[in-house]
Amino acid sequence: MEYPKLIENSAKNYLFQTLKQCHNNRTTIYYYVFNIGIFIIFITIVGITLYYCSKNKMSDLEKRKKMLRDQEYILTKIRFHKDELATHNEKTSDITNLPTANRDW
């Protein structure tokens, strides 16, 4: 049993081609909008990052103060470890490097 056709083949073909062209146009527009949006977001992130880096850049005076503070910290640690080594050497025997025993017998 053959169903009746409610539309001619040429009209059907015309509507199909029109819908296909509309789909292609919509896809192209979405493609461009998406790419432009991603580009704008990328440029914004890069701009904010560069602005933040330039805004928080240390001046020469701050760099010098930080370097002196770091050097002082390192020298303090070196002095501390030298003192620890000296006290350890005082408590150990010169021959065996074992701690001396203070026996009160």
MMTF fields as JSON, N, C-alpha, C and O atoms, coordinates in Angstrom:
{
  "mmtfVersion": "1.0.0",
  "mmtfProducer": "UNKNOWN",
  "numBonds": 419,
  "numAtoms": 420,
  "numGroups": 105,
  "numChains": 1,
  "numModels": 1,
  "chainsPerModel": [1],
  "groupsPerChain": [105],
  "chainIdList": ["A"],
  "bondAtomList": [4, 2, 8, 6, 12, 10, 16, 14, 20, 18, 24, 22, 28, 26, 32, 30, 36, 34, 40, 38, 44, 42, 48, 46, 52, 50, 56, 54, 60, 58, 64, 62, 68, 66, 72, 70, 76, 74, 80, 78, 84, 82, 88, 86, 92, 90, 96, 94, 100, 98, 104, 102, 108, 106, 112, 110, 116, 114, 120, 118, 124, 122, 128, 126, 132, 130, 136, 134, 140, 138, 144, 142, 148, 146, 152, 150, 156, 154, 160, 158, 164, 162, 168, 166, 172, 170, 176, 174, 180, 178, 184, 182, 188, 186, 192, 190, 196, 194, 200, 198, 204, 202, 208, 206, 212, 210, 216, 214, 220, 218, 224, 222, 228, 226, 232, 230, 236, 234, 240, 238, 244, 242, 248, 246, 252, 250, 256, 254, 260, 258, 264, 262, 268, 266, 272, 270, 276, 274, 280, 278, 284, 282, 288, 286, 292, 290, 296, 294, 300, 298, 304, 302, 308, 306, 312, 310, 316, 314, 320, 318, 324, 322, 328, 326, 332, 330, 336, 334, 340, 338, 344, 342, 348, 346, 352, 350, 356, 354, 360, 358, 364, 362, 368, 366, 372, 370, 376, 374, 380, 378, 384, 382, 388, 386, 392, 390, 396, 394, 400, 398, 404, 402, 408, 406, 412, 410, 416, 414],
  "bondOrderList": [1, 1, 1, 1, 1, 1, 1, 1, 1, 1, 1, 1, 1, 1, 1, 1, 1, 1, 1, 1, 1, 1, 1, 1, 1, 1, 1, 1, 1, 1, 1, 1, 1, 1, 1, 1, 1, 1, 1, 1, 1, 1, 1, 1, 1, 1, 1, 1, 1, 1, 1, 1, 1, 1, 1, 1, 1, 1, 1, 1, 1, 1, 1, 1, 1, 1, 1, 1, 1, 1, 1, 1, 1, 1, 1, 1, 1, 1, 1, 1, 1, 1, 1, 1, 1, 1, 1, 1, 1, 1, 1, 1, 1, 1, 1, 1, 1, 1, 1, 1, 1, 1, 1, 1],
  "groupList": [{"groupName": "MET", "atomNameList": ["N", "CA", "C", "O"], "elementList": ["N", "C", "C", "O"], "formalChargeList": [0, 0, 0, 0], "bondAtomList": [1, 0, 2, 1, 3, 2], "bondOrderList": [1, 1, 2], "singleLetterCode": "M", "chemCompType": "L-PEPTIDE LINKING"}, {"groupName": "GLU", "atomNameList": ["N", "CA", "C", "O"], "elementList": ["N", "C", "C", "O"], "formalChargeList": [0, 0, 0, 0], "bondAtomList": [1, 0, 2, 1, 3, 2], "bondOrderList": [1, 1, 2], "singleLetterCode": "E", "chemCompType": "L-PEPTIDE LINKING"}, {"groupName": "TYR", "atomNameList": ["N", "CA", "C", "O"], "elementList": ["N", "C", "C", "O"], "formalChargeList": [0, 0, 0, 0], "bondAtomList": [1, 0, 2, 1, 3, 2], "bondOrderList": [1, 1, 2], "singleLetterCode": "Y", "chemCompType": "L-PEPTIDE LINKING"}, {"groupName": "PRO", "atomNameList": ["N", "CA", "C", "O"], "elementList": ["N", "C", "C", "O"], "formalChargeList": [0, 0, 0, 0], "bondAtomList": [1, 0, 2, 1, 3, 2], "bondOrderList": [1, 1, 2], "singleLetterCode": "P", "chemCompType": "L-PEPTIDE LINKING"}, {"groupName": "LYS", "atomNameList": ["N", "CA", "C", "O"], "elementList": ["N", "C", "C", "O"], "formalChargeList": [0, 0, 0, 0], "bondAtomList": [1, 0, 2, 1, 3, 2], "bondOrderList": [1, 1, 2], "singleLetterCode": "K", "chemCompType": "L-PEPTIDE LINKING"}, {"groupName": "LEU", "atomNameList": ["N", "CA", "C", "O"], "elementList": ["N", "C", "C", "O"], "formalChargeList": [0, 0, 0, 0], "bondAtomList": [1, 0, 2, 1, 3, 2], "bondOrderList": [1, 1, 2], "singleLetterCode": "L", "chemCompType": "L-PEPTIDE LINKING"}, {"groupName": "ILE", "atomNameList": ["N", "CA", "C", "O"], "elementList": ["N", "C", "C", "O"], "formalChargeList": [0, 0, 0, 0], "bondAtomList": [1, 0, 2, 1, 3, 2], "bondOrderList": [1, 1, 2], "singleLetterCode": "I", "chemCompType": "L-PEPTIDE LINKING"}, {"groupName": "ASN", "atomNameList": ["N", "CA", "C", "O"], "elementList": ["N", "C", "C", "O"], "formalChargeList": [0, 0, 0, 0], "bondAtomList": [1, 0, 2, 1, 3, 2], "bondOrderList": [1, 1, 2], "singleLetterCode": "N", "chemCompType": "L-PEPTIDE LINKING"}, {"groupName": "SER", "atomNameList": ["N", "CA", "C", "O"], "elementList": ["N", "C", "C", "O"], "formalChargeList": [0, 0, 0, 0], "bondAtomList": [1, 0, 2, 1, 3, 2], "bondOrderList": [1, 1, 2], "singleLetterCode": "S", "chemCompType": "L-PEPTIDE LINKING"}, {"groupName": "ALA", "atomNameList": ["N", "CA", "C", "O"], "elementList": ["N", "C", "C", "O"], "formalChargeList": [0, 0, 0, 0], "bondAtomList": [1, 0, 2, 1, 3, 2], "bondOrderList": [1, 1, 2], "singleLetterCode": "A", "chemCompType": "L-PEPTIDE LINKING"}, {"groupName": "PHE", "atomNameList": ["N", "CA", "C", "O"], "elementList": ["N", "C", "C", "O"], "formalChargeList": [0, 0, 0, 0], "bondAtomList": [1, 0, 2, 1, 3, 2], "bondOrderList": [1, 1, 2], "singleLetterCode": "F", "chemCompType": "L-PEPTIDE LINKING"}, {"groupName": "GLN", "atomNameList": ["N", "CA", "C", "O"], "elementList": ["N", "C", "C", "O"], "formalChargeList": [0, 0, 0, 0], "bondAtomList": [1, 0, 2, 1, 3, 2], "bondOrderList": [1, 1, 2], "singleLetterCode": "Q", "chemCompType": "L-PEPTIDE LINKING"}, {"groupName": "THR", "atomNameList": ["N", "CA", "C", "O"], "elementList": ["N", "C", "C", "O"], "formalChargeList": [0, 0, 0, 0], "bondAtomList": [1, 0, 2, 1, 3, 2], "bondOrderList": [1, 1, 2], "singleLetterCode": "T", "chemCompType": "L-PEPTIDE LINKING"}, {"groupName": "CYS", "atomNameList": ["N", "CA", "C", "O"], "elementList": ["N", "C", "C", "O"], "formalChargeList": [0, 0, 0, 0], "bondAtomList": [1, 0, 2, 1, 3, 2], "bondOrderList": [1, 1, 2], "singleLetterCode": "C", "chemCompType": "L-PEPTIDE LINKING"}, {"groupName": "HIS", "atomNameList": ["N", "CA", "C", "O"], "elementList": ["N", "C", "C", "O"], "formalChargeList": [0, 0, 0, 0], "bondAtomList": [1, 0, 2, 1, 3, 2], "bondOrderList": [1, 1, 2], "singleLetterCode": "H", "chemCompType": "L-PEPTIDE LINKING"}, {"groupName": "ARG", "atomNameList": ["N", "CA", "C", "O"], "elementList": ["N", "C", "C", "O"], "formalChargeList": [0, 0, 0, 0], "bondAtomList": [1, 0, 2, 1, 3, 2], "bondOrderList": [1, 1, 2], "singleLetterCode": "R", "chemCompType": "L-PEPTIDE LINKING"}, {"groupName": "VAL", "atomNameList": ["N", "CA", "C", "O"], "elementList": ["N", "C", "C", "O"], "formalChargeList": [0, 0, 0, 0], "bondAtomList": [1, 0, 2, 1, 3, 2], "bondOrderList": [1, 1, 2], "singleLetterCode": "V", "chemCompType": "L-PEPTIDE LINKING"}, {"groupName": "GLY", "atomNameList": ["N", "CA", "C", "O"], "elementList": ["N", "C", "C", "O"], "formalChargeList": [0, 0, 0, 0], "bondAtomList": [1, 0, 2, 1, 3, 2], "bondOrderList": [1, 1, 2], "singleLetterCode": "G", "chemCompType": "PEPTIDE LINKING"}, {"groupName": "ASP", "atomNameList": ["N", "CA", "C", "O"], "elementList": ["N", "C", "C", "O"], "formalChargeList": [0, 0, 0, 0], "bondAtomList": [1, 0, 2, 1, 3, 2], "bondOrderList": [1, 1, 2], "singleLetterCode": "D", "chemCompType": "L-PEPTIDE LINKING"}, {"groupName": "TRP", "atomNameList": ["N", "CA", "C", "O"], "elementList": ["N", "C", "C", "O"], "formalChargeList": [0, 0, 0, 0], "bondAtomList": [1, 0, 2, 1, 3, 2], "bondOrderList": [1, 1, 2], "singleLetterCode": "W", "chemCompType": "L-PEPTIDE LINKING"}],
  "groupTypeList": [0, 1, 2, 3, 4, 5, 6, 1, 7, 8, 9, 4, 7, 2, 5, 10, 11, 12, 5, 4, 11, 13, 14, 7, 7, 15, 12, 12, 6, 2, 2, 2, 16, 10, 7, 6, 17, 6, 10, 6, 6, 10, 6, 12, 6, 16, 17, 6, 12, 5, 2, 2, 13, 8, 4, 7, 4, 0, 8, 18, 5, 1, 4, 15, 4, 4, 0, 5, 15, 18, 11, 1, 2, 6, 5, 12, 4, 6, 15, 10, 14, 4, 18, 1, 5, 9, 12, 14, 7, 1, 4, 12, 8, 18, 6, 12, 7, 5, 3, 12, 9, 7, 15, 18, 19],
  "groupIdList": [1, 2, 3, 4, 5, 6, 7, 8, 9, 10, 11, 12, 13, 14, 15, 16, 17, 18, 19, 20, 21, 22, 23, 24, 25, 26, 27, 28, 29, 30, 31, 32, 33, 34, 35, 36, 37, 38, 39, 40, 41, 42, 43, 44, 45, 46, 47, 48, 49, 50, 51, 52, 53, 54, 55, 56, 57, 58, 59, 60, 61, 62, 63, 64, 65, 66, 67, 68, 69, 70, 71, 72, 73, 74, 75, 76, 77, 78, 79, 80, 81, 82, 83, 84, 85, 86, 87, 88, 89, 90, 91, 92, 93, 94, 95, 96, 97, 98, 99, 100, 101, 102, 103, 104, 105],
  "secStructList": [7, 7, 7, 7, 7, 1, 1, 7, 2, 2, 2, 2, 2, 2, 2, 2, 2, 2, 2, 2, 2, 2, 2, 2, 2, 2, 2, 2, 2, 2, 2, 2, 2, 2, 2, 2, 2, 2, 2, 2, 2, 2, 2, 2, 2, 2, 2, 2, 2, 2, 2, 2, 2, 2, 2, 6, 7, 7, 7, 2, 2, 2, 2, 2, 2, 2, 2, 2, 2, 2, 2, 2, 2, 2, 2, 2, 2, 2, 2, 2, 2, 2, 2, 2, 2, 2, 2, 2, 2, 2, 2, 5, 7, 6, 6, 6, 7, 7, 5, 7, 7, 7, 7, 7, 7],
  "xCoordList": [0.839, 0.0, 0.891, 1.795, 0.624, 1.429, 0.7, -0.487, 1.471, 0.876, 0.797, 1.649, -0.199, -0.324, 0.75, 1.12, 1.231, 2.242, 1.531, 0.714, 1.863, 1.205, 1.996, 1.511, 3.209, 4.059, 4.787, 5.119, 5.025, 5.714, 7.198, 7.738, 7.835, 9.262, 10.115, 11.08, 9.782, 10.576, 10.439, 11.424, 9.244, 9.045, 9.756, 10.357, 9.681, 10.362, 11.872, 12.532, 12.404, 13.832, 14.222, 15.266, 13.392, 13.661, 13.686, 14.599, 12.709, 12.666, 13.866, 14.454, 14.228, 15.376, 16.657, 17.453, 16.86, 18.063, 18.075, 19.127, 16.909, 16.819, 17.166, 17.924, 16.618, 16.923, 18.4, 19.013, 18.961, 20.375, 21.244, 22.23, 20.878, 21.624, 21.478, 22.448, 20.291, 20.09, 20.958, 21.549, 21.029, 21.861, 23.334, 24.039, 23.796, 25.195, 25.477, 26.526, 24.538, 24.714, 24.768, 25.619, 23.862, 23.832, 25.125, 25.682, 25.599, 26.84, 28.019, 28.869, 28.075, 29.153, 29.11, 30.147, 27.922, 27.788, 28.21, 28.946, 27.758, 28.158, 29.67, 30.286, 30.26, 31.704, 32.445, 33.374, 32.04, 32.707, 32.475, 33.408, 31.262, 30.968, 31.783, 32.342, 31.858, 32.621, 34.101, 34.72, 34.674, 36.103, 36.424, 37.442, 35.573, 35.805, 35.683, 36.461, 34.711, 34.553, 35.763, 36.252, 36.255, 37.445, 38.654, 39.459, 38.793, 39.903, 39.837, 40.857, 38.649, 38.488, 38.811, 39.474, 38.352, 38.655, 40.162, 40.724, 40.813, 42.267, 43.016, 43.915, 42.654, 43.306, 43.076, 43.979, 41.877, 41.581, 42.455, 43.008, 42.58, 43.403, 44.866, 45.527, 45.371, 46.765, 46.96, 47.966, 46.018, 46.117, 46.103, 46.898, 45.2, 45.135, 46.421, 46.932, 46.948, 48.191, 49.356, 50.132, 49.48, 50.57, 50.428, 51.422, 49.21, 48.98, 49.345, 49.999, 48.932, 49.229, 50.736, 51.263, 51.427, 52.884, 53.595, 54.535, 53.162, 53.823, 53.476, 54.292, 52.282, 51.86, 52.615, 52.946, 52.891, 53.537, 55.039, 55.656, 55.621, 57.056, 57.788, 57.425, 58.825, 59.578, 60.503, 61.103, 60.606, 61.522, 62.944, 63.157, 63.908, 65.312, 65.581, 66.327, 64.98, 65.169, 64.595, 65.225, 63.411, 62.803, 63.626, 63.773, 64.165, 65.017, 66.263, 66.668, 66.867, 68.07, 67.755, 68.52, 66.62, 66.229, 65.983, 66.384, 65.332, 65.055, 66.358, 66.516, 67.287, 68.567, 69.332, 69.908, 69.344, 70.021, 69.348, 70.03, 68.032, 67.306, 67.632, 67.837, 67.68, 68.026, 69.462, 69.727, 70.382, 71.774, 71.901, 72.637, 71.19, 71.233, 70.671, 71.205, 69.619, 69.033, 70.034, 70.197, 70.694, 71.671, 72.849, 73.299, 73.347, 74.464, 74.061, 74.868, 72.842, 72.356, 72.343, 72.759, 71.876, 71.848, 73.263, 73.507, 74.19, 75.582, 76.175, 76.824, 75.953, 76.463, 75.858, 76.561, 74.562, 73.895, 74.515, 74.789, 74.735, 75.303, 76.766, 77.21, 77.511, 78.89, 78.899, 79.71, 78.005, 77.913, 77.511, 78.051, 76.576, 76.166, 77.34, 77.543, 78.104, 79.267, 80.319, 80.93, 80.526, 81.509, 81.076, 81.905, 79.822, 79.356, 79.397, 79.669, 79.138, 79.214, 80.665, 80.935, 81.595, 83.019, 83.546, 84.437, 83.012, 83.432, 82.986, 83.669, 81.851, 81.302, 81.852, 81.625, 82.56, 83.076, 84.562, 85.264, 85.019, 86.434, 87.203, 86.674, 88.447, 89.254, 89.726, 90.024, 89.801, 90.35, 89.275, 89.47, 88.151, 87.153, 85.897, 85.047, 85.756, 84.552, 83.306, 82.189, 83.517, 82.404, 82.179, 83.126, 80.973, 80.743, 81.473, 81.565, 81.978, 82.695, 81.696, 80.588, 82.103, 81.243, 81.721, 82.889, 80.879, 81.193, 80.701, 79.524, 81.615, 81.253, 81.672, 82.818, 80.752, 81.045, 81.044, 80.056, 82.089, 82.179, 82.975, 83.167],
  "yCoordList": [-1.165, 0.0, 1.238, 1.378, 2.087, 3.29, 4.46, 4.692, 5.193, 6.327, 7.517, 7.673, 8.343, 9.51, 10.546, 10.715, 11.217, 12.258, 13.595, 13.98, 14.291, 15.563, 16.741, 17.872, 16.484, 17.543, 17.023, 15.841, 17.898, 17.496, 17.279, 17.806, 16.514, 16.234, 17.495, 17.65, 18.388, 19.614, 20.512, 21.105, 20.618, 21.428, 20.778, 21.462, 19.454, 18.725, 18.941, 19.184, 18.853, 19.066, 20.503, 20.73, 21.475, 22.882, 23.117, 23.772, 22.599, 22.753, 22.078, 22.625, 20.891, 20.182, 20.985, 21.114, 21.525, 22.322, 23.616, 24.042, 24.236, 25.459, 25.177, 25.929, 24.097, 23.726, 23.364, 23.679, 22.708, 22.347, 23.606, 23.685, 24.584, 25.838, 26.619, 27.215, 26.622, 27.287, 26.635, 27.322, 25.311, 24.598, 24.97, 25.206, 25.024, 25.4, 26.833, 27.105, 27.748, 29.142, 29.228, 29.925, 28.522, 28.544, 27.958, 28.501, 26.862, 26.244, 27.201, 27.315, 27.875, 28.829, 29.99, 30.402, 30.516, 31.627, 31.185, 31.905, 30.006, 29.493, 29.306, 29.594, 28.832, 28.619, 29.94, 30.012, 30.983, 32.275, 32.903, 33.446, 32.837, 33.409, 32.695, 33.347, 31.379, 30.608, 30.967, 31.204, 31.01, 31.323, 32.749, 32.975, 33.702, 35.085, 35.195, 35.905, 34.497, 34.5, 33.921, 34.503, 32.788, 32.175, 33.098, 33.213, 33.75, 34.681, 35.854, 36.253, 36.408, 37.537, 37.107, 37.843, 35.928, 35.419, 35.227, 35.587, 34.671, 34.458, 35.784, 35.912, 36.761, 38.073, 38.739, 39.387, 38.585, 39.166, 38.542, 39.255, 37.224, 36.539, 36.951, 37.214, 37.008, 37.423, 38.87, 39.186, 39.745, 41.147, 41.318, 42.081, 40.609, 40.695, 40.173, 40.758, 39.079, 38.509, 39.483, 39.691, 40.071, 41.027, 42.267, 42.777, 42.752, 43.911, 43.589, 44.389, 42.428, 42.021, 41.883, 42.295, 41.3, 41.136, 42.487, 42.684, 43.404, 44.71, 45.539, 46.342, 45.354, 46.11, 45.673, 46.503, 44.366, 43.834, 43.643, 42.911, 44.283, 44.168, 44.919, 46.04, 44.278, 44.879, 45.974, 45.843, 47.055, 48.13, 47.721, 46.707, 48.526, 48.209, 48.227, 47.39, 49.172, 49.256, 48.016, 47.456, 47.594, 46.394, 45.15, 44.273, 45.072, 43.929, 43.889, 42.826, 45.062, 45.135, 44.736, 43.997, 45.228, 44.868, 43.369, 42.749, 42.796, 41.355, 40.561, 39.567, 40.996, 40.305, 40.373, 39.372, 41.531, 41.669, 40.807, 40.189, 40.762, 39.926, 38.452, 37.714, 38.025, 36.635, 36.316, 35.252, 37.234, 37.016, 36.928, 36.087, 37.789, 37.758, 36.441, 35.874, 35.964, 34.68, 33.539, 32.688, 33.53, 32.474, 32.547, 31.522, 33.756, 33.904, 33.48, 32.89, 33.769, 33.335, 31.82, 31.253, 31.17, 29.703, 29.125, 28.131, 29.734, 29.255, 29.4, 28.48, 30.557, 30.757, 29.739, 29.188, 29.493, 28.536, 27.154, 26.492, 26.716, 25.386, 25.313, 24.269, 26.39, 26.409, 26.297, 25.562, 27.021, 26.929, 25.528, 25.001, 24.927, 23.556, 22.595, 21.722, 22.749, 21.892, 22.105, 21.147, 23.355, 23.644, 23.03, 22.447, 23.144, 22.545, 21.033, 20.372, 20.478, 19.028, 18.56, 17.538, 19.309, 18.951, 19.079, 18.328, 20.016, 20.154, 18.959, 18.564, 18.393, 17.293, 15.933, 14.949, 15.853, 14.565, 14.449, 15.446, 13.214, 12.928, 13.197, 13.017, 13.627, 13.929, 12.671, 12.717, 11.566, 10.347, 9.55, 9.136, 9.34, 8.426, 9.111, 8.449, 10.379, 11.124, 10.581, 10.717, 9.962, 9.516, 10.538, 11.207, 10.677, 11.634, 11.201, 10.011, 12.158, 11.85, 11.485, 12.018, 10.581, 10.137, 10.765, 10.615, 11.44, 12.031, 11.07, 11.06, 10.279, 9.289, 9.804, 10.198, 9.791, 10.208, 8.981, 8.772, 8.151, 6.939, 7.193, 6.294],
  "zCoordList": [0.0, 0.0, 0.0, 0.824, -0.903, -1.058, -0.415, -0.641, 0.405, 1.106, 0.163, -0.711, 0.328, -0.548, -0.207, 0.955, -1.215, -1.038, -0.896, -1.733, 0.185, 0.441, -0.116, -0.11, -0.595, -1.107, -2.345, -2.431, -3.278, -4.502, -4.217, -3.244, -5.059, -4.886, -5.001, -4.253, -5.911, -6.073, -4.84, -4.401, -4.284, -3.075, -1.894, -1.066, -1.824, -0.759, -0.849, 0.161, -2.05, -2.263, -1.919, -1.309, -2.305, -2.01, -0.497, 0.004, 0.232, 1.687, 2.348, 3.281, 1.863, 2.42, 2.227, 3.156, 1.032, 0.758, 1.578, 2.055, 1.739, 2.541, 3.998, 4.612, 4.557, 5.936, 6.099, 7.12, 5.099, 5.14, 5.136, 5.869, 4.313, 4.254, 5.568, 6.038, 6.16, 7.457, 8.533, 9.367, 8.507, 9.474, 9.289, 10.27, 8.057, 7.797, 8.255, 8.839, 7.99, 8.428, 9.954, 10.507, 10.634, 12.095, 12.667, 13.621, 12.092, 12.554, 12.367, 13.25, 11.246, 10.979, 11.966, 12.486, 12.224, 13.173, 14.566, 15.24, 15.015, 16.328, 16.399, 17.425, 15.324, 15.264, 15.468, 16.273, 14.744, 14.868, 16.243, 16.834, 16.753, 18.07, 19.144, 20.026, 19.084, 20.067, 20.006, 21.044, 18.811, 18.668, 19.121, 19.775, 18.78, 19.204, 20.722, 21.359, 21.3, 22.76, 23.461, 24.43, 22.992, 23.588, 23.432, 24.356, 22.294, 22.071, 23.042, 23.603, 23.242, 24.167, 25.594, 26.325, 25.997, 27.342, 27.501, 28.535, 26.498, 26.544, 26.668, 27.499, 25.854, 25.888, 27.245, 27.774, 27.811, 29.12, 30.203, 31.04, 30.191, 31.194, 31.06, 32.064, 29.842, 29.626, 30.076, 30.711, 29.757, 30.164, 31.669, 32.217, 32.347, 33.809, 34.428, 35.384, 33.894, 34.421, 34.246, 35.178, 33.075, 32.838, 33.715, 34.231, 33.887, 34.743, 36.182, 36.852, 36.661, 38.038, 38.249, 39.282, 37.263, 37.389, 37.4, 38.17, 36.567, 36.526, 37.762, 38.214, 38.307, 39.479, 40.732, 41.579, 40.853, 42.049, 41.89, 42.664, 40.911, 40.699, 41.81, 42.164, 42.351, 43.454, 42.929, 41.862, 43.701, 43.323, 43.701, 44.365, 43.268, 43.561, 45.065, 45.573, 45.77, 47.215, 47.907, 48.804, 47.491, 48.08, 47.773, 48.625, 46.552, 46.201, 47.083, 47.554, 47.303, 48.129, 49.575, 50.197, 50.112, 51.478, 51.603, 52.588, 50.614, 50.651, 50.587, 51.296, 49.743, 49.631, 50.955, 51.381, 51.608, 52.896, 53.961, 54.778, 53.958, 54.913, 54.704, 55.668, 53.444, 53.142, 53.558, 54.116, 53.286, 53.677, 55.196, 55.714, 55.901, 57.364, 57.892, 58.846, 57.288, 57.697, 57.498, 58.372, 56.355, 56.058, 57.028, 57.54, 57.28, 58.223, 59.634, 60.352, 60.034, 61.348, 61.438, 62.448, 60.403, 60.395, 60.428, 61.111, 59.702, 59.705, 61.102, 61.599, 61.742, 63.104, 64.072, 64.919, 63.943, 64.825, 64.686, 65.686, 63.454, 63.24, 63.683, 64.162, 63.532, 64.038, 65.558, 66.122, 66.219, 67.683, 68.118, 69.09, 67.413, 67.73, 67.58, 68.424, 66.521, 66.291, 67.381, 67.854, 67.775, 68.825, 70.154, 70.852, 70.515, 71.773, 71.694, 72.697, 70.543, 70.377, 70.512, 71.143, 69.921, 70.01, 71.436, 71.833, 72.206, 73.599, 74.436, 75.381, 74.088, 74.871, 74.463, 75.167, 73.359, 72.894, 73.179, 73.349, 73.225, 73.448, 72.162, 71.066, 72.299, 71.116, 70.406, 69.212, 71.102, 70.518, 69.784, 68.641, 70.44, 69.872, 69.357, 68.762, 69.56, 69.206, 69.903, 69.402, 71.068, 71.893, 72.991, 73.404, 73.467, 74.549, 75.82, 76.118, 76.548, 77.787, 78.871, 78.923, 79.721, 80.808, 82.098, 82.459, 82.775, 84.077, 85.154, 85.512, 85.652, 86.669, 88.04, 88.255, 88.921, 90.298, 91.192, 91.895, 91.213, 92.036, 93.22, 94.039]
}
